[in-house]
Amino acid sequence: MSALDNRLFAKMNGIGNEIVVVDLRDQKAPVTPDDARAVAAHVPYDQLMLLQPARLPGTEAFVRIYNNDGSESGACGNGMRCVASQMFAGTDKSGLTFETRAGLLNCWRGPAEGLFTVDMGEPKFGWQDIPLAEEFRDTRGIELQIGPIDAPILHTPSVVSMGNPHAIFWVDDIEAYDLGRFGPLLENHPIFPERANITLAHIVDREHITMRTWERGAGLTKACGSAACATAVAAARLKRTGRVVEMTLPGGKLTIEWREADNHVLMTGGAEFEFEGRFDPALFAPSLNSNPA
Ligand SMILES: N[C@@H](CCC[C@H](N)C(=O)O)C(=O)O
């Protein structure tokens, strides 16, 4: 018996990031990594956002975030906009607060219908915070490369934690690299003890960046909100952009503001409902062949 048996789910997308949202605030039973993988086999998703009972006063829910490989993440920007969109529906509230493994997140209705803003909190730059396996004093560009030593294909990424680990490689053309091939190698590089989300980014001008991401635990996706935040912050740290940047991802656009006043990163973008359904308990039944004689 799984906590997800017969549960209603909403399939949504955050500018192309495939998201499944399930409201489990009325029950305490845990959802396991096996459950998360079983859902992915049935309703393909990048992230599964589980609303669990609130643990702190003033919060709507504790949001547990699973990647489709069954691993957990502390942050998912596009998923949080989908959660906000579901939770704002039918209310006249203007703001909501959620708890995730990475801390508290505030969400607001955005500047136009269908847009939502998430306060993704403060970025972290210390090598232990990302985390990296060894000390780097300057994480604006770390010594890491792939390809021939004297002619690397990708090198010197900026690294940032947005509650989850990100490495951003600066390139002239984001389409010129086989991210499906390099992504898994870099995601699992020993320098990243908790693996990492890998982004290729091109700075168009001081207000525009194009990017695409190989996501830890989910692979190539059309959008990664926390990667957009990490990339915008990393570009501003290098003094190559201002603090408000429009990000173009394969699935759409996000506006990222790295607020000077409190160091928080605000992400604004769309969230769309696609369909809803109920999980068939047979999905979570142990396989008859799991322990062959
Ligand atoms: N799609 C997400 C990021 C999801 C988590 C990531 N794959 C990880 O494991 O860190 C987003 O929109 O931020």
The ligand as a MOL file (V3000), in Angstrom:
LIG
                    3D

  0  0  0     0  0            999 V3000
M  V30 BEGIN CTAB
M  V30 COUNTS 13 12 0 0 0
M  V30 BEGIN ATOM
M  V30 1 N 13.3820 21.7680 -12.4000 0
M  V30 2 C 13.8330 22.3440 -11.2350 0
M  V30 3 C 15.0020 21.7890 -10.5040 0
M  V30 4 C 14.7050 20.4280 -9.9540 0
M  V30 5 C 15.6990 19.7940 -9.0430 0
M  V30 6 C 16.9780 19.3850 -9.6730 0
M  V30 7 N 16.8670 18.4340 -10.7170 0
M  V30 8 C 17.8950 18.8930 -8.5670 0
M  V30 9 O 17.9480 17.6860 -8.2720 0
M  V30 10 O 18.5640 19.7340 -7.9770 0
M  V30 11 C 13.6650 23.8250 -11.1290 0
M  V30 12 O 12.7960 24.3500 -11.8270 0
M  V30 13 O 14.3430 24.4590 -10.3120 0
M  V30 END ATOM
M  V30 BEGIN BOND
M  V30 1 1 1 2
M  V30 2 1 2 3
M  V30 3 1 2 11
M  V30 4 1 3 4
M  V30 5 1 4 5
M  V30 6 1 5 6
M  V30 7 1 6 7
M  V30 8 1 6 8
M  V30 9 2 8 9
M  V30 10 1 8 10
M  V30 11 2 11 12
M  V30 12 1 11 13
M  V30 END BOND
M  V30 END CTAB
M  END
